[in-house]
Amino acid sequence: MLDGLDEAVTGLSAGDSATFTSELVGGALEGETADIEVTVTEVSERELPDLDDDFAQLVSEFDTYEEMREDLVKSLDQMARLDQAATARDKILEAAIAEVEIDLPVKLLEEQLEARKDQIRAQLSQIGMSLAEYLEDADFQEAETEDEFWDNIAKTNVDAFKSQMVLDRVAEDANFEVSQEDFTAMLYRKASERGTSPEQEAQHMIEHDHMSEWVGEIRRQKALESIVAAATVEAESGDVVDVANLLPDGTYASADDEEANLDEEANLEDEEAAEETE
């Protein structure tokens, strides 16, 4: 809200008014100082329930408050790990791209950039907003002018293209294969992101001929995972962040899981060798 509002209304009753001076944080006069009048229409107090076992049984599957609290702490830890891992992956990919000299196809990049610009203009047109109005209302946007905004879009386009080229090369050199399990996992992930079903996503893929595109996406993800596994990531505290062994649910793969995976890979190699011999 506005600086000074809390102090102005403190102690007032319903129907009381107060005037205070503050700096406007939006609109055409953003940044200017104004005299503001506020009227209290209602005074209410939120009554929170006691944090006890009855509350835990009401809002969760746990019988005790301590069990519920431990589960909440565990969930928050897992979410924090996933956020940290996502940031680490971005930083690792940025560092990898910075080390590679790539001759970029200028014409193709220009075509991609124009397509992206047309897409953005169409989206703004659908909601009846100009780019200038969007930049004024979107607090999360770093760009203050239209030129800065399009420059950022152009840089993002180049970075995305470089990332794709690097990951495609890593996937090619490592000869990553896409299994049925990989494809099924992608269908479930896309369905979760879009609020659809895996069957609907599969039908969408067939109708729009996305098979090769999605296979490339899976191979690039495998390439990124291999780069991340080879990197050492340190937090600001100096602690090493174990990104490679982090599972999609925010937990870490146990030593038993890793050993089982190694055994499974060894068994697959033995089976392939036996088939070749036959």
Backbone bond lengths (Angstrom), bond angles and torsions (degrees), N, CA, C in turn:
res aa  C-N    CA-C-N  psi(-1)  N-CA   C-N-CA  omega(-1)  CA-C   N-CA-C  phi
1 M - - - 1.459 - - 1.529 108.90 -
2 L 1.326 116.50 -142.49 1.462 121.32 -177.70 1.517 110.77 -106.91
3 D 1.322 117.80 140.05 1.458 121.07 175.47 1.523 109.39 -60.59
4 G 1.337 115.60 132.53 1.456 120.68 178.99 1.512 114.13 98.83
5 L 1.349 116.41 -12.64 1.470 119.21 -177.98 1.525 111.58 -66.52
6 D 1.330 117.16 -45.28 1.468 120.19 -178.57 1.527 110.99 -58.56
7 E 1.330 115.68 -45.31 1.465 119.30 -178.67 1.532 110.98 -65.98
8 A 1.336 116.60 -34.85 1.464 120.24 -176.60 1.526 112.02 -67.79
9 V 1.333 117.71 -36.99 1.471 119.75 -174.85 1.524 112.33 -93.35
10 T 1.324 118.32 -11.22 1.459 120.06 -179.22 1.537 110.29 -60.79
11 G 1.347 115.32 126.21 1.455 120.77 178.27 1.516 114.45 90.50
12 L 1.328 118.57 -7.44 1.460 120.83 -179.83 1.523 111.14 -80.93
13 S 1.329 115.94 153.87 1.455 122.71 175.21 1.515 109.36 -105.91
14 A 1.346 116.39 168.36 1.458 120.75 179.07 1.531 109.83 -56.87
15 G 1.336 116.64 129.79 1.459 122.14 -178.78 1.509 113.78 97.07
16 D 1.351 118.06 -16.68 1.460 121.07 179.67 1.532 110.26 -77.86
17 S 1.336 116.05 151.21 1.462 121.97 178.11 1.513 110.21 -125.82
18 A 1.314 115.82 159.23 1.465 122.04 177.04 1.515 108.53 -149.28
19 T 1.329 116.42 155.61 1.464 122.33 177.58 1.524 108.84 -121.50
20 F 1.325 116.37 137.66 1.455 120.36 178.10 1.525 108.87 -145.23
21 T 1.302 116.11 163.24 1.459 122.09 -179.37 1.521 109.77 -108.57
22 S 1.351 116.37 133.79 1.465 120.17 -178.43 1.517 109.69 -154.08
23 E 1.342 115.17 167.88 1.460 121.55 177.90 1.517 109.52 -92.22
24 L 1.324 118.45 128.60 1.457 122.73 -179.50 1.523 109.95 -68.96
25 V 1.333 116.10 139.73 1.468 120.80 -174.20 1.520 112.73 -109.92
26 G 1.321 118.86 7.26 1.456 120.92 179.33 1.512 110.60 -164.21
27 G 1.327 115.10 174.19 1.450 120.18 178.16 1.517 112.83 82.85
28 A 1.345 114.63 -173.36 1.464 120.49 -176.26 1.521 113.00 -66.06
29 L 1.351 116.72 -26.03 1.474 120.83 -177.70 1.529 111.50 -103.80
30 E 1.307 117.38 25.19 1.472 121.02 -179.92 1.524 110.66 -55.49
31 G 1.355 115.06 133.52 1.455 120.59 178.70 1.507 113.86 93.26
32 E 1.335 118.02 -13.50 1.461 120.58 179.09 1.523 110.37 -88.55
33 T 1.325 116.33 155.03 1.460 122.46 179.82 1.529 109.15 -89.94
34 A 1.339 115.93 138.48 1.466 120.22 -178.22 1.520 110.29 -142.27
35 D 1.333 116.19 154.17 1.460 122.67 171.04 1.519 107.87 -87.48
36 I 1.322 116.22 124.98 1.463 121.80 -172.48 1.526 109.65 -120.30
37 E 1.334 116.41 132.11 1.464 121.06 176.69 1.519 108.59 -106.52
38 V 1.325 116.30 132.66 1.452 121.91 179.74 1.518 109.22 -125.79
39 T 1.323 116.71 137.75 1.472 122.61 178.50 1.519 109.16 -119.78
40 V 1.318 117.07 130.22 1.462 122.49 178.40 1.525 108.57 -82.72
41 T 1.313 117.06 120.04 1.470 120.68 179.97 1.524 112.61 -94.44
42 E 1.341 116.05 -25.07 1.462 118.60 -177.54 1.519 109.24 -158.90
43 V 1.327 116.55 144.96 1.463 122.17 174.73 1.524 107.44 -120.25
44 S 1.321 116.98 123.87 1.462 120.62 -179.88 1.511 109.50 -140.08
45 E 1.297 115.67 162.96 1.467 121.92 -179.45 1.512 109.03 -130.24
46 R 1.326 116.11 132.09 1.457 120.69 178.10 1.522 109.69 -85.75
47 E 1.313 115.51 125.89 1.466 120.25 178.43 1.527 108.47 -101.36
48 L 1.314 116.24 114.15 1.457 121.33 -178.78 1.525 110.73 -89.42
49 P 1.326 117.16 144.67 1.471 119.84 179.21 1.522 111.12 -71.05
50 D 1.308 115.73 158.71 1.459 120.83 175.11 1.529 109.78 -68.58
51 L 1.322 115.93 138.72 1.462 120.52 178.93 1.527 108.44 -84.86
52 D 1.321 114.79 86.33 1.464 120.28 -177.66 1.527 109.17 -135.01
53 D 1.325 115.19 -174.53 1.459 119.91 -177.49 1.529 111.91 -63.52
54 D 1.347 117.36 -36.56 1.463 120.02 178.87 1.522 111.01 -60.84
55 F 1.337 116.51 -41.57 1.455 121.37 178.59 1.530 110.31 -63.73
56 A 1.335 116.34 -43.52 1.465 120.63 -179.64 1.523 111.08 -60.99
57 Q 1.341 116.77 -41.92 1.461 120.91 -179.99 1.526 111.91 -68.14
58 L 1.339 116.37 -28.00 1.455 121.08 -178.92 1.524 112.13 -75.19
59 V 1.329 117.54 -39.35 1.470 120.62 -171.59 1.526 113.91 -109.02
60 S 1.322 118.09 -1.31 1.460 119.53 -177.51 1.520 110.33 -146.22
61 E 1.342 114.63 -179.94 1.456 119.83 178.18 1.523 112.10 -90.73
62 F 1.347 117.08 4.83 1.457 120.92 -175.75 1.534 111.26 -94.62
63 D 1.329 114.85 153.23 1.463 120.47 -178.62 1.519 112.33 -87.51
64 T 1.322 116.83 -25.88 1.461 119.45 -177.15 1.524 110.46 -125.83
65 Y 1.335 115.17 156.76 1.457 120.80 178.72 1.521 110.94 -65.33
66 E 1.334 117.26 -38.07 1.456 120.34 -178.92 1.524 111.35 -63.35
67 E 1.339 116.96 -39.86 1.461 120.35 177.94 1.537 110.56 -63.57
68 M 1.330 115.78 -42.99 1.459 120.10 179.18 1.519 111.00 -63.98
69 R 1.322 116.37 -42.37 1.458 120.50 -178.94 1.525 111.05 -65.00
70 E 1.316 117.70 -42.65 1.463 121.04 178.33 1.524 111.03 -61.09
71 D 1.347 116.18 -39.30 1.464 119.79 179.18 1.527 110.76 -67.51
72 L 1.333 118.09 -38.64 1.461 121.73 178.32 1.536 110.82 -64.13
73 V 1.322 116.21 -43.51 1.462 120.40 178.61 1.524 110.24 -62.12
74 K 1.330 115.74 -42.19 1.468 120.61 178.90 1.525 110.50 -61.92
75 S 1.340 116.94 -43.42 1.463 121.01 -179.51 1.523 111.31 -64.70
76 L 1.328 116.66 -40.82 1.461 120.41 179.08 1.525 111.07 -65.27
77 D 1.332 116.08 -38.99 1.472 119.90 176.84 1.530 110.55 -61.21
78 Q 1.324 115.90 -43.25 1.465 120.20 -178.74 1.523 110.84 -65.83
79 M 1.335 117.53 -41.16 1.466 121.12 177.71 1.521 110.94 -63.04
80 A 1.331 115.88 -40.64 1.467 119.93 179.57 1.532 110.37 -64.50
81 R 1.337 116.97 -40.12 1.464 120.04 178.41 1.527 110.79 -62.94
82 L 1.346 116.99 -42.25 1.456 120.41 -179.49 1.521 111.06 -64.30
83 D 1.335 116.95 -41.91 1.469 120.37 177.36 1.528 110.79 -62.47
84 Q 1.332 115.16 -43.95 1.461 120.10 179.72 1.527 110.87 -63.75
85 A 1.343 116.25 -40.44 1.465 120.24 -179.60 1.525 110.99 -66.97
86 A 1.345 117.05 -39.75 1.460 120.31 179.17 1.531 110.44 -62.29
87 T 1.322 116.48 -43.04 1.463 120.36 177.59 1.522 110.87 -64.03
88 A 1.337 116.40 -41.20 1.467 120.62 -179.97 1.521 110.99 -63.16
89 R 1.335 117.62 -42.73 1.469 120.70 179.59 1.522 110.81 -61.60
90 D 1.340 115.82 -42.76 1.470 119.27 178.47 1.526 110.80 -60.53
91 K 1.340 116.41 -44.21 1.470 120.68 -178.73 1.530 111.02 -65.99
92 I 1.331 116.19 -39.43 1.468 120.19 -179.92 1.525 109.94 -64.56
93 L 1.336 116.78 -44.40 1.463 119.99 -179.92 1.526 110.52 -65.37
94 E 1.328 117.52 -40.49 1.464 121.07 177.36 1.522 110.84 -59.55
95 A 1.340 116.29 -43.10 1.467 120.67 -179.73 1.527 110.90 -66.25
96 A 1.341 116.27 -38.86 1.466 119.65 179.96 1.525 110.88 -66.16
97 I 1.317 116.56 -42.13 1.466 120.91 -179.74 1.521 110.63 -65.70
98 A 1.331 116.25 -38.06 1.462 120.17 -178.54 1.522 112.01 -64.32
99 E 1.342 117.49 -23.54 1.462 121.28 -178.10 1.525 112.61 -87.31
100 V 1.333 116.60 -4.97 1.466 119.96 -173.52 1.524 110.49 -112.91
101 E 1.338 115.81 131.19 1.458 121.46 174.57 1.528 108.60 -91.61
102 I 1.329 116.31 120.53 1.457 120.87 -175.52 1.530 109.76 -125.54
103 D 1.331 115.52 129.82 1.463 120.30 172.73 1.524 107.93 -83.37
104 L 1.324 116.66 107.26 1.451 121.16 -174.47 1.523 111.04 -86.66
105 P 1.325 117.40 138.91 1.470 121.25 176.15 1.528 109.63 -74.42
106 V 1.308 116.59 101.02 1.472 121.84 -172.91 1.519 111.85 -58.31
107 K 1.322 117.29 -45.88 1.468 120.54 -176.33 1.532 110.96 -62.47
108 L 1.336 116.24 -43.14 1.461 119.96 -179.86 1.524 110.64 -64.46
109 L 1.330 116.81 -41.30 1.462 120.59 177.95 1.527 111.30 -62.48
110 E 1.328 116.29 -40.21 1.457 119.83 178.77 1.529 110.94 -63.82
111 E 1.336 116.22 -40.12 1.460 120.34 179.15 1.532 110.51 -65.65
112 Q 1.333 116.53 -42.58 1.460 120.42 178.41 1.525 111.17 -63.80
113 L 1.337 116.51 -40.91 1.464 120.96 -179.43 1.526 110.55 -64.77
114 E 1.326 117.30 -43.47 1.465 119.95 179.30 1.529 110.80 -64.23
115 A 1.334 115.98 -37.96 1.472 119.46 177.83 1.520 110.54 -64.03
116 R 1.328 116.30 -40.21 1.471 120.68 178.92 1.528 110.86 -66.94
117 K 1.329 116.81 -40.69 1.456 120.50 177.73 1.524 111.04 -62.44
118 D 1.352 116.29 -43.67 1.460 120.28 178.83 1.530 110.60 -61.61
119 Q 1.336 116.30 -38.13 1.463 120.71 179.33 1.524 110.55 -64.53
120 I 1.326 117.44 -44.10 1.460 121.68 -179.93 1.531 110.60 -65.10
121 R 1.329 116.30 -43.97 1.466 119.67 178.97 1.528 110.77 -61.42
122 A 1.322 116.91 -40.37 1.462 120.75 179.47 1.531 111.12 -64.63
123 Q 1.343 116.40 -40.90 1.460 120.20 179.14 1.520 111.09 -64.44
124 L 1.337 117.30 -41.53 1.460 120.85 178.22 1.519 110.98 -66.44
125 S 1.327 116.20 -37.70 1.462 120.38 179.33 1.526 111.12 -64.43
126 Q 1.332 116.43 -36.70 1.467 120.42 -179.28 1.522 112.33 -64.24
127 I 1.329 117.00 -30.90 1.462 120.01 -179.88 1.528 111.25 -100.43
128 G 1.340 116.44 8.75 1.454 120.76 175.65 1.510 114.43 64.10
129 M 1.326 116.48 41.45 1.465 120.34 -177.04 1.521 109.69 -132.52
130 S 1.327 116.22 139.19 1.460 120.81 174.80 1.519 109.13 -83.51
131 L 1.328 116.08 164.99 1.465 120.01 178.97 1.523 110.49 -63.60
132 A 1.325 117.02 -38.77 1.467 120.36 179.37 1.525 110.71 -62.14
133 E 1.332 117.65 -41.79 1.467 121.47 178.26 1.518 110.59 -66.12
134 Y 1.335 116.51 -38.93 1.463 120.51 179.13 1.526 111.07 -62.76
135 L 1.328 116.74 -45.08 1.461 120.53 -179.54 1.524 111.18 -65.83
136 E 1.318 117.26 -31.16 1.460 120.55 179.89 1.520 111.22 -72.13
137 D 1.348 116.31 -35.22 1.463 120.26 -175.94 1.524 113.23 -90.61
138 A 1.347 117.88 -24.95 1.466 121.44 -174.71 1.527 110.12 -85.98
139 D 1.324 116.09 97.21 1.467 120.32 -177.90 1.528 112.12 -66.84
140 F 1.361 116.96 -24.79 1.465 119.75 -176.91 1.522 112.40 -78.57
141 Q 1.331 117.15 -10.94 1.460 120.56 -179.64 1.532 110.50 -78.82
142 E 1.340 116.07 128.30 1.460 120.33 177.97 1.528 111.53 -76.17
143 A 1.331 116.95 -30.07 1.462 121.02 -177.96 1.528 110.51 -69.65
144 E 1.329 115.26 136.87 1.459 120.83 177.96 1.525 111.83 -103.72
145 T 1.316 117.63 -20.76 1.460 121.73 179.82 1.524 109.33 -124.74
146 E 1.334 115.60 163.77 1.461 120.03 179.36 1.524 111.12 -64.57
147 D 1.329 117.66 -38.07 1.472 120.71 178.74 1.524 110.89 -62.16
148 E 1.338 116.95 -42.85 1.464 120.65 178.30 1.533 110.38 -63.60
149 F 1.318 116.34 -39.97 1.468 120.45 179.86 1.525 110.78 -61.59
150 W 1.343 117.69 -48.33 1.464 120.24 -179.10 1.521 111.20 -68.25
151 D 1.329 117.97 -32.50 1.469 120.55 175.33 1.523 110.57 -62.96
152 N 1.338 116.42 -41.06 1.471 120.51 177.93 1.522 110.96 -64.77
153 I 1.331 116.35 -39.86 1.463 119.98 178.60 1.529 109.97 -63.69
154 A 1.319 116.41 -41.37 1.471 120.62 179.23 1.523 110.89 -63.08
155 K 1.331 117.65 -43.00 1.466 121.43 179.54 1.529 110.28 -64.52
156 T 1.331 116.45 -42.87 1.464 120.30 178.22 1.516 110.52 -60.63
157 N 1.329 116.44 -39.82 1.458 121.40 179.65 1.529 111.04 -62.97
158 V 1.329 116.76 -43.41 1.469 121.26 179.42 1.526 110.48 -66.04
159 D 1.344 116.36 -45.62 1.470 120.11 -179.15 1.524 111.18 -61.34
160 A 1.346 116.49 -41.00 1.459 120.25 179.84 1.527 110.92 -64.54
161 F 1.334 116.45 -39.48 1.456 120.42 179.82 1.530 110.54 -66.83
162 K 1.330 116.67 -42.96 1.467 120.32 177.52 1.527 110.50 -61.06
163 S 1.326 115.94 -44.41 1.462 120.14 -179.88 1.516 110.89 -58.45
164 Q 1.331 115.87 -45.21 1.456 120.21 -179.52 1.522 111.24 -62.06
165 M 1.340 117.36 -43.04 1.458 120.52 -179.27 1.523 111.75 -64.57
166 V 1.334 116.62 -43.34 1.462 120.73 -179.60 1.526 110.75 -64.77
167 L 1.332 116.67 -46.44 1.463 120.16 -177.70 1.522 111.18 -68.51
168 D 1.331 117.09 -36.38 1.469 119.28 176.79 1.525 110.63 -63.01
169 R 1.334 116.68 -39.27 1.471 120.01 179.85 1.527 110.79 -67.54
170 V 1.335 116.54 -41.81 1.468 120.08 177.91 1.526 110.32 -62.36
171 A 1.333 116.36 -43.14 1.469 120.64 -179.97 1.520 111.11 -64.36
172 E 1.344 116.12 -37.72 1.466 120.06 179.09 1.522 111.09 -68.27
173 D 1.333 116.78 -44.71 1.463 119.91 -179.51 1.526 111.59 -64.43
174 A 1.339 115.86 -37.08 1.467 119.95 -178.98 1.521 112.45 -84.95
175 N 1.341 116.18 -7.69 1.461 121.79 179.80 1.537 111.56 54.86
176 F 1.317 116.32 48.40 1.455 120.46 179.05 1.526 110.56 -67.68
177 E 1.321 115.40 134.64 1.459 121.81 177.86 1.528 109.50 -105.54
178 V 1.323 115.40 155.20 1.469 121.30 178.21 1.521 108.09 -109.84
179 S 1.327 115.83 116.29 1.460 120.77 -178.92 1.523 110.88 -90.74
180 Q 1.319 115.33 169.38 1.470 120.27 176.72 1.524 110.11 -62.37
181 E 1.340 116.45 -35.04 1.470 120.09 178.70 1.528 110.72 -65.25
182 D 1.339 116.81 -39.62 1.464 120.54 177.18 1.525 110.99 -60.69
183 F 1.325 115.34 -43.70 1.459 120.26 -177.21 1.525 110.98 -69.00
184 T 1.314 116.08 -40.17 1.463 119.88 178.33 1.520 110.88 -63.44
185 A 1.339 116.51 -41.47 1.470 120.85 178.61 1.526 110.35 -61.65
186 M 1.344 117.17 -39.38 1.465 119.74 178.20 1.524 111.17 -65.25
187 L 1.327 118.29 -41.62 1.459 121.59 178.30 1.523 111.07 -59.33
188 Y 1.328 116.33 -43.33 1.464 120.22 179.33 1.522 110.96 -67.20
189 R 1.346 116.77 -38.34 1.470 119.97 -179.87 1.522 111.13 -66.40
190 K 1.331 116.28 -45.57 1.464 119.45 179.19 1.526 110.98 -64.58
191 A 1.321 116.58 -37.47 1.458 119.85 178.51 1.523 110.93 -64.25
192 S 1.337 115.93 -39.65 1.466 120.23 178.88 1.527 110.91 -66.25
193 E 1.331 117.06 -41.16 1.460 121.19 -178.83 1.519 111.91 -67.39
194 R 1.333 117.46 -34.44 1.464 121.41 -172.95 1.524 113.29 -102.71
195 G 1.324 117.01 -1.67 1.465 119.70 179.75 1.519 112.78 69.63
196 T 1.331 116.47 33.58 1.460 121.16 178.72 1.530 108.78 -117.46
197 S 1.322 116.16 -164.04 1.462 121.00 176.24 1.527 109.15 -113.12
198 P 1.342 118.32 157.21 1.467 119.96 176.50 1.525 112.42 -57.23
199 E 1.340 116.32 -34.61 1.454 119.90 179.05 1.534 111.09 -64.60
200 Q 1.338 115.91 -40.62 1.459 119.74 178.23 1.525 111.39 -65.23
201 E 1.343 116.23 -39.53 1.459 119.85 178.69 1.528 110.85 -65.77
202 A 1.321 116.69 -38.80 1.465 120.17 178.28 1.526 110.44 -64.22
203 Q 1.337 116.21 -41.23 1.457 120.19 178.07 1.533 111.29 -65.08
204 H 1.335 115.79 -40.46 1.466 121.17 177.28 1.525 110.51 -61.45
205 M 1.319 115.99 -41.44 1.465 120.74 -179.82 1.527 110.40 -62.38
206 I 1.324 116.48 -43.10 1.464 120.48 -178.47 1.529 110.56 -67.99
207 E 1.325 116.61 -44.81 1.462 120.67 -176.52 1.522 112.34 -65.10
208 H 1.369 116.48 -34.84 1.465 120.15 -176.04 1.534 112.92 -105.98
209 D 1.335 116.01 9.32 1.458 121.75 175.22 1.529 111.90 54.98
210 H 1.362 114.92 53.99 1.461 120.68 -178.33 1.532 112.85 -96.49
211 M 1.324 117.54 5.41 1.465 120.02 -173.42 1.529 112.23 -55.57
212 S 1.332 117.06 -55.24 1.466 119.79 -177.00 1.523 111.18 -64.78
213 E 1.338 116.66 -35.72 1.463 120.63 179.24 1.519 110.71 -63.51
214 W 1.331 116.57 -43.25 1.468 120.15 -178.29 1.528 111.36 -72.74
215 V 1.324 116.89 -33.94 1.464 119.73 175.45 1.525 109.73 -62.02
216 G 1.331 116.53 -42.90 1.461 120.25 177.01 1.510 111.88 -62.96
217 E 1.325 116.97 -37.76 1.464 120.75 178.63 1.528 111.19 -63.46
218 I 1.337 116.41 -41.24 1.466 120.76 179.35 1.528 110.32 -66.12
219 R 1.325 116.92 -42.96 1.469 120.59 -179.27 1.532 110.74 -64.75
220 R 1.335 116.71 -38.17 1.470 119.36 177.91 1.522 110.53 -66.92
221 Q 1.339 117.34 -36.34 1.460 119.82 177.26 1.523 110.78 -64.53
222 K 1.321 116.66 -40.67 1.465 120.33 176.61 1.529 110.68 -63.25
223 A 1.335 116.21 -39.11 1.465 120.41 178.57 1.516 110.79 -63.90
224 L 1.339 116.35 -43.10 1.464 119.68 178.89 1.522 110.63 -63.24
225 E 1.325 116.88 -41.08 1.463 120.33 178.89 1.520 111.05 -61.40
226 S 1.339 116.89 -37.07 1.468 119.56 179.62 1.526 111.03 -69.07
227 I 1.341 116.80 -37.03 1.465 119.98 177.31 1.527 110.39 -66.53
228 V 1.336 115.48 -43.10 1.466 120.30 -179.80 1.527 110.39 -62.91
229 A 1.332 116.08 -41.16 1.470 119.92 -178.46 1.525 111.69 -63.49
230 A 1.340 116.53 -28.23 1.465 120.09 -178.35 1.522 112.55 -88.19
231 A 1.340 117.26 -6.94 1.466 121.18 -176.11 1.526 110.94 -96.96
232 T 1.315 115.85 155.44 1.460 122.59 173.09 1.528 107.98 -109.47
233 V 1.324 115.46 121.29 1.462 121.03 -176.34 1.520 109.04 -112.71
234 E 1.312 115.78 128.42 1.459 120.90 177.38 1.520 110.37 -117.17
235 A 1.339 116.09 136.44 1.451 121.20 175.07 1.529 109.31 -76.92
236 E 1.336 116.50 171.27 1.463 120.05 179.15 1.524 111.38 -60.30
237 S 1.330 115.75 -26.64 1.463 120.07 179.04 1.528 112.14 -73.30
238 G 1.353 116.33 -14.29 1.454 120.40 -177.13 1.509 113.19 98.53
239 D 1.347 117.02 -9.04 1.463 120.75 178.96 1.524 109.92 -73.84
240 V 1.330 116.29 142.34 1.459 121.46 177.75 1.523 109.01 -76.54
241 V 1.326 116.42 130.78 1.458 122.58 -179.92 1.522 108.81 -94.06
242 D 1.329 116.56 120.82 1.460 121.60 -179.24 1.525 108.93 -84.68
243 V 1.333 116.41 85.17 1.460 121.09 -178.55 1.526 110.93 -82.20
244 A 1.316 116.83 -35.17 1.465 121.01 -173.08 1.524 112.25 -63.54
245 N 1.324 117.85 -36.02 1.468 121.13 -175.32 1.521 113.43 -96.76
246 L 1.346 117.23 8.82 1.455 120.32 -179.54 1.526 109.96 -79.77
247 L 1.324 115.77 128.73 1.461 121.43 -179.30 1.531 110.35 -88.51
248 P 1.340 118.49 163.53 1.472 121.63 -177.65 1.520 114.53 -59.07
249 D 1.346 118.14 -22.25 1.464 119.99 -179.64 1.529 112.72 -90.80
250 G 1.345 117.30 3.96 1.455 119.92 177.90 1.510 114.13 91.47
251 T 1.325 118.09 2.48 1.461 121.57 176.00 1.525 108.48 -99.87
252 Y 1.329 115.21 166.69 1.458 120.21 179.93 1.520 110.34 -99.26
253 A 1.322 115.86 145.52 1.459 120.59 174.40 1.519 108.49 -67.30
254 S 1.316 116.55 132.16 1.452 120.82 -179.53 1.516 110.18 -79.60
255 A 1.313 114.99 166.00 1.464 119.87 177.88 1.521 110.64 -60.11
256 D 1.361 116.57 -36.03 1.463 120.38 178.86 1.527 110.49 -64.67
257 D 1.366 116.34 -40.09 1.459 119.99 178.67 1.519 110.84 -62.93
258 E 1.342 116.01 -44.00 1.454 120.24 -179.49 1.533 110.41 -63.13
259 E 1.345 115.89 -41.47 1.463 119.84 179.85 1.521 110.34 -65.13
260 A 1.361 115.97 -39.37 1.459 119.75 178.74 1.525 110.99 -64.76
261 N 1.335 115.87 -40.10 1.468 119.26 178.25 1.521 111.65 -63.94
262 L 1.338 115.60 -40.88 1.461 119.67 178.31 1.520 110.65 -64.12
263 D 1.351 116.45 -41.58 1.461 120.25 178.60 1.526 110.69 -62.99
264 E 1.350 115.66 -40.95 1.461 119.54 -179.96 1.525 110.97 -64.53
265 E 1.334 116.79 -41.75 1.456 120.29 178.43 1.527 110.72 -63.92
266 A 1.329 115.92 -40.33 1.464 119.83 179.24 1.535 110.64 -64.18
267 N 1.340 116.09 -40.89 1.462 119.91 179.18 1.527 111.11 -63.64
268 L 1.354 115.87 -41.14 1.462 119.72 178.66 1.520 111.04 -63.14
269 E 1.337 116.17 -40.78 1.464 119.70 178.65 1.530 110.67 -63.99
270 D 1.354 116.75 -39.75 1.467 120.20 178.99 1.517 110.29 -64.50
271 E 1.369 116.49 -40.84 1.453 119.73 -179.31 1.529 110.85 -65.90
272 E 1.348 116.71 -41.48 1.459 120.46 178.77 1.527 110.83 -63.76
273 A 1.338 115.94 -40.47 1.463 119.93 179.27 1.540 110.92 -64.22
274 A 1.356 115.20 -39.68 1.454 119.57 179.80 1.533 111.01 -65.85
275 E 1.346 116.26 -39.64 1.461 119.64 179.03 1.520 111.34 -64.55
276 E 1.346 115.67 -40.24 1.468 119.76 178.89 1.517 111.11 -63.87
277 T 1.358 116.19 -37.76 1.457 121.19 179.80 1.527 110.62 -65.05
278 E 1.370 114.66 -41.51 1.470 117.93 179.41 1.523 111.09 -64.96
